[in-house]
Amino acid sequence: MAVHAERLVLANGLEQQVSVHRCRAEEARLPIGHHSAHIVVSEWMGYALLCESMFPSVAHIRDRYLREDGLMLPSHATLHAMPLSDELHWLSFSRFFSASLYGLDFRPAAAAAREHAWREPLVLAVDGSCELASSSLPLLHLNCRTASGLEPFHSLLRFSSIRSGSLMGLGLWFDVQFVIGDEDEHTLTLHTGPHHPSTHWEQVQCLAAEPIPVHMDESIEVEVSSAPHLHLPRAFSFEMKVRAGERELSKSFVLR
């Protein structure tokens, strides 16, 4: 990436304004004094905000070089959650294994195949018809100017189901804000949710292999715990428990 960046700088005659450093952010030694940068700009966000866990590297640069009155862009980030019922996806997968394929019976492998297919979060656009609540709720707020990094968090959310269906898991997406000025004089928000123009982040679906039924107007309780992975330095452990009445589905994922 650094090689391509250098070529672009030269091609556009910006070598007097832009310098490229081929190193990790934590190893960078910039030709400016500590706490003398006016702005730190970084597109550090991964799928579902947390994937790739790049923010700690940006925070290192911020703490080393950014002035006390400097700008962090983006300045704030919010991770959202929505209970999902993607029944067509579930049924099409199940029917594939319930049918006879070339005279062979694959039904004994259906449960294991479904568990394998959904053991990782799916980077997949969420169709509005799959949403089980009227609006998403925030799982995590991050102030990029003050946060020390992506730290463990625990959230408990309550939704009310807008219809009956099969509760399969959670949809995740995020917003980031670019706030300039003390009184939010100039604010720009980048949305990655399903009701906004699509981005390369799409949305992330965390689905369980076996759904649970939910009824219209029934309370849906979502409990999420997440923390940096113990063995994968750029990954997050993500555990969800979703309850409707006495019924519960739970699953653990790795956001990497």
KAGI-V157375 format. One record per residue. N is the residue number from 1. RES is the residue in one small letter. PHI is phi in radians with two decimals (NA if undefined). BURIAL is b if it has 24 or more other ideal C-beta (glycine too) atoms within 12 Angstrom, else e. Layout:
# KAGI-V157375
n=N res=RES phi=PHI burial=BURIAL
n=N res=RES phi=PHI burial=BURIAL
This chain:
# KAGI-V157375
n=1 res=m phi=NA burial=e
n=2 res=a phi=-1.07 burial=e
n=3 res=v phi=-1.09 burial=e
n=4 res=h phi=-1.13 burial=e
n=5 res=a phi=-1.09 burial=e
n=6 res=e phi=-1.08 burial=e
n=7 res=r phi=-1.11 burial=e
n=8 res=l phi=-1.17 burial=e
n=9 res=v phi=-1.07 burial=e
n=10 res=l phi=-1.14 burial=e
n=11 res=a phi=-1.10 burial=e
n=12 res=n phi=-1.84 burial=e
n=13 res=g phi=1.11 burial=e
n=14 res=l phi=-1.94 burial=e
n=15 res=e phi=-1.12 burial=e
n=16 res=q phi=-1.46 burial=e
n=17 res=q phi=-1.88 burial=e
n=18 res=v phi=-2.15 burial=e
n=19 res=s phi=-2.10 burial=e
n=20 res=v phi=-1.96 burial=e
n=21 res=h phi=-2.03 burial=e
n=22 res=r phi=-1.58 burial=e
n=23 res=c phi=-2.93 burial=e
n=24 res=r phi=-1.20 burial=e
n=25 res=a phi=-1.01 burial=b
n=26 res=e phi=-1.18 burial=e
n=27 res=e phi=-1.75 burial=e
n=28 res=a phi=-1.18 burial=e
n=29 res=r phi=-2.19 burial=e
n=30 res=l phi=-1.47 burial=e
n=31 res=p phi=-1.38 burial=e
n=32 res=i phi=-2.38 burial=e
n=33 res=g phi=-1.28 burial=e
n=34 res=h phi=-1.07 burial=e
n=35 res=h phi=0.98 burial=e
n=36 res=s phi=-2.12 burial=e
n=37 res=a phi=-1.37 burial=b
n=38 res=h phi=-1.47 burial=e
n=39 res=i phi=-2.48 burial=e
n=40 res=v phi=-2.06 burial=b
n=41 res=v phi=-2.06 burial=e
n=42 res=s phi=-2.66 burial=b
n=43 res=e phi=-1.68 burial=e
n=44 res=w phi=-1.69 burial=b
n=45 res=m phi=-1.27 burial=b
n=46 res=g phi=-1.84 burial=b
n=47 res=y phi=-0.95 burial=b
n=48 res=a phi=0.93 burial=b
n=49 res=l phi=1.17 burial=b
n=50 res=l phi=-1.51 burial=b
n=51 res=c phi=-1.03 burial=b
n=52 res=e phi=1.36 burial=b
n=53 res=s phi=0.81 burial=b
n=54 res=m phi=-1.58 burial=b
n=55 res=f phi=-1.06 burial=b
n=56 res=p phi=-0.98 burial=b
n=57 res=s phi=-1.17 burial=b
n=58 res=v phi=-1.18 burial=b
n=59 res=a phi=-1.09 burial=b
n=60 res=h phi=-1.11 burial=e
n=61 res=i phi=-1.10 burial=b
n=62 res=r phi=-0.99 burial=b
n=63 res=d phi=-1.20 burial=b
n=64 res=r phi=-1.52 burial=b
n=65 res=y phi=-2.09 burial=b
n=66 res=l phi=-1.36 burial=b
n=67 res=r phi=-1.10 burial=e
n=68 res=e phi=-1.06 burial=e
n=69 res=d phi=-1.76 burial=e
n=70 res=g phi=-1.35 burial=b
n=71 res=l phi=-1.77 burial=b
n=72 res=m phi=-1.84 burial=b
n=73 res=l phi=-2.25 burial=b
n=74 res=p phi=-1.18 burial=b
n=75 res=s phi=-1.69 burial=b
n=76 res=h phi=-2.50 burial=b
n=77 res=a phi=-2.46 burial=b
n=78 res=t phi=-2.34 burial=b
n=79 res=l phi=-1.72 burial=b
n=80 res=h phi=-1.94 burial=b
n=81 res=a phi=-2.30 burial=b
n=82 res=m phi=-2.55 burial=b
n=83 res=p phi=-1.18 burial=b
n=84 res=l phi=-2.14 burial=b
n=85 res=s phi=-2.40 burial=b
n=86 res=d phi=-1.60 burial=b
n=87 res=e phi=-1.19 burial=b
n=88 res=l phi=-1.12 burial=e
n=89 res=h phi=-1.08 burial=b
n=90 res=w phi=-1.13 burial=b
n=91 res=l phi=-1.18 burial=e
n=92 res=s phi=-1.11 burial=e
n=93 res=f phi=-1.17 burial=b
n=94 res=s phi=-1.15 burial=b
n=95 res=r phi=-1.15 burial=e
n=96 res=f phi=-1.01 burial=e
n=97 res=f phi=-1.51 burial=b
n=98 res=s phi=-1.58 burial=e
n=99 res=a phi=-1.50 burial=e
n=100 res=s phi=-1.45 burial=e
n=101 res=l phi=-1.91 burial=e
n=102 res=y phi=0.93 burial=e
n=103 res=g phi=1.41 burial=e
n=104 res=l phi=-1.90 burial=e
n=105 res=d phi=-1.72 burial=e
n=106 res=f phi=-1.79 burial=e
n=107 res=r phi=-1.03 burial=e
n=108 res=p phi=-1.08 burial=e
n=109 res=a phi=-1.66 burial=e
n=110 res=a phi=-1.07 burial=e
n=111 res=a phi=-1.10 burial=e
n=112 res=a phi=-1.16 burial=e
n=113 res=a phi=-1.16 burial=e
n=114 res=r phi=-1.16 burial=b
n=115 res=e phi=-1.10 burial=e
n=116 res=h phi=-1.18 burial=e
n=117 res=a phi=-1.13 burial=b
n=118 res=w phi=-1.93 burial=b
n=119 res=r phi=-1.32 burial=e
n=120 res=e phi=-1.91 burial=b
n=121 res=p phi=-1.04 burial=b
n=122 res=l phi=-1.75 burial=b
n=123 res=v phi=-1.45 burial=b
n=124 res=l phi=-2.70 burial=b
n=125 res=a phi=-1.07 burial=b
n=126 res=v phi=-1.60 burial=b
n=127 res=d phi=-1.38 burial=e
n=128 res=g phi=-1.01 burial=e
n=129 res=s phi=-1.21 burial=e
n=130 res=c phi=-1.55 burial=b
n=131 res=e phi=-1.35 burial=b
n=132 res=l phi=-1.79 burial=b
n=133 res=a phi=-2.28 burial=b
n=134 res=s phi=-1.26 burial=e
n=135 res=s phi=-2.74 burial=e
n=136 res=s phi=-1.30 burial=b
n=137 res=l phi=-2.23 burial=b
n=138 res=p phi=-1.31 burial=b
n=139 res=l phi=-1.55 burial=b
n=140 res=l phi=-2.64 burial=b
n=141 res=h phi=-1.97 burial=e
n=142 res=l phi=-2.27 burial=b
n=143 res=n phi=-1.61 burial=e
n=144 res=c phi=-1.20 burial=b
n=145 res=r phi=-1.41 burial=b
n=146 res=t phi=-2.12 burial=e
n=147 res=a phi=-1.12 burial=b
n=148 res=s phi=-1.43 burial=e
n=149 res=g phi=2.81 burial=b
n=150 res=l phi=-1.55 burial=b
n=151 res=e phi=-1.74 burial=e
n=152 res=p phi=-1.00 burial=e
n=153 res=f phi=-2.54 burial=b
n=154 res=h phi=-2.39 burial=e
n=155 res=s phi=-2.32 burial=b
n=156 res=l phi=-2.19 burial=e
n=157 res=l phi=-2.10 burial=b
n=158 res=r phi=-2.24 burial=e
n=159 res=f phi=-2.06 burial=b
n=160 res=s phi=-2.09 burial=e
n=161 res=s phi=-1.18 burial=b
n=162 res=i phi=-1.60 burial=e
n=163 res=r phi=-2.87 burial=e
n=164 res=s phi=-1.48 burial=e
n=165 res=g phi=3.02 burial=b
n=166 res=s phi=-1.84 burial=b
n=167 res=l phi=-1.41 burial=b
n=168 res=m phi=-1.94 burial=b
n=169 res=g phi=2.72 burial=b
n=170 res=l phi=-2.18 burial=b
n=171 res=g phi=-1.80 burial=b
n=172 res=l phi=-2.17 burial=b
n=173 res=w phi=-2.73 burial=b
n=174 res=f phi=-2.46 burial=b
n=175 res=d phi=-2.15 burial=b
n=176 res=v phi=-2.24 burial=b
n=177 res=q phi=-2.01 burial=b
n=178 res=f phi=-2.01 burial=b
n=179 res=v phi=-1.83 burial=e
n=180 res=i phi=-2.15 burial=e
n=181 res=g phi=1.88 burial=e
n=182 res=d phi=-1.18 burial=e
n=183 res=e phi=-1.83 burial=e
n=184 res=d phi=0.96 burial=e
n=185 res=e phi=-1.06 burial=e
n=186 res=h phi=-2.24 burial=e
n=187 res=t phi=-2.28 burial=e
n=188 res=l phi=-2.14 burial=e
n=189 res=t phi=-2.05 burial=e
n=190 res=l phi=-1.73 burial=b
n=191 res=h phi=-1.77 burial=e
n=192 res=t phi=-2.12 burial=b
n=193 res=g phi=-1.32 burial=b
n=194 res=p phi=-1.24 burial=b
n=195 res=h phi=-1.77 burial=e
n=196 res=h phi=-2.26 burial=e
n=197 res=p phi=-0.93 burial=e
n=198 res=s phi=-1.20 burial=e
n=199 res=t phi=-2.25 burial=e
n=200 res=h phi=-1.20 burial=e
n=201 res=w phi=-1.31 burial=b
n=202 res=e phi=0.81 burial=b
n=203 res=q phi=-2.31 burial=b
n=204 res=v phi=-2.07 burial=b
n=205 res=q phi=-1.89 burial=b
n=206 res=c phi=-1.86 burial=b
n=207 res=l phi=-1.99 burial=b
n=208 res=a phi=-1.69 burial=b
n=209 res=a phi=-1.22 burial=b
n=210 res=e phi=-2.12 burial=e
n=211 res=p phi=-1.29 burial=b
n=212 res=i phi=-2.14 burial=b
n=213 res=p phi=-1.30 burial=e
n=214 res=v phi=-2.41 burial=b
n=215 res=h phi=-1.91 burial=e
n=216 res=m phi=-1.01 burial=e
n=217 res=d phi=1.21 burial=e
n=218 res=e phi=-1.37 burial=b
n=219 res=s phi=-1.29 burial=e
n=220 res=i phi=-2.03 burial=b
n=221 res=e phi=-1.84 burial=b
n=222 res=v phi=-2.06 burial=b
n=223 res=e phi=-2.12 burial=b
n=224 res=v phi=-2.23 burial=b
n=225 res=s phi=-2.18 burial=e
n=226 res=s phi=-2.51 burial=b
n=227 res=a phi=-2.77 burial=e
n=228 res=p phi=-0.95 burial=b
n=229 res=h phi=-1.16 burial=b
n=230 res=l phi=-1.20 burial=e
n=231 res=h phi=-2.07 burial=e
n=232 res=l phi=-1.97 burial=e
n=233 res=p phi=-1.13 burial=e
n=234 res=r phi=-1.91 burial=e
n=235 res=a phi=-2.23 burial=b
n=236 res=f phi=-2.16 burial=b
n=237 res=s phi=-1.41 burial=b
n=238 res=f phi=-2.39 burial=b
n=239 res=e phi=-2.05 burial=b
n=240 res=m phi=-2.16 burial=b
n=241 res=k phi=-2.26 burial=b
n=242 res=v phi=-2.15 burial=b
n=243 res=r phi=-2.15 burial=b
n=244 res=a phi=-2.37 burial=b
n=245 res=g phi=1.12 burial=e
n=246 res=e phi=-1.61 burial=e
n=247 res=r phi=-1.66 burial=e
n=248 res=e phi=-2.53 burial=e
n=249 res=l phi=-2.16 burial=b
n=250 res=s phi=-2.48 burial=b
n=251 res=k phi=-2.86 burial=b
n=252 res=s phi=-2.00 burial=e
n=253 res=f phi=-2.28 burial=b
n=254 res=v phi=-2.05 burial=b
n=255 res=l phi=-1.60 burial=b
n=256 res=r phi=-2.25 burial=b
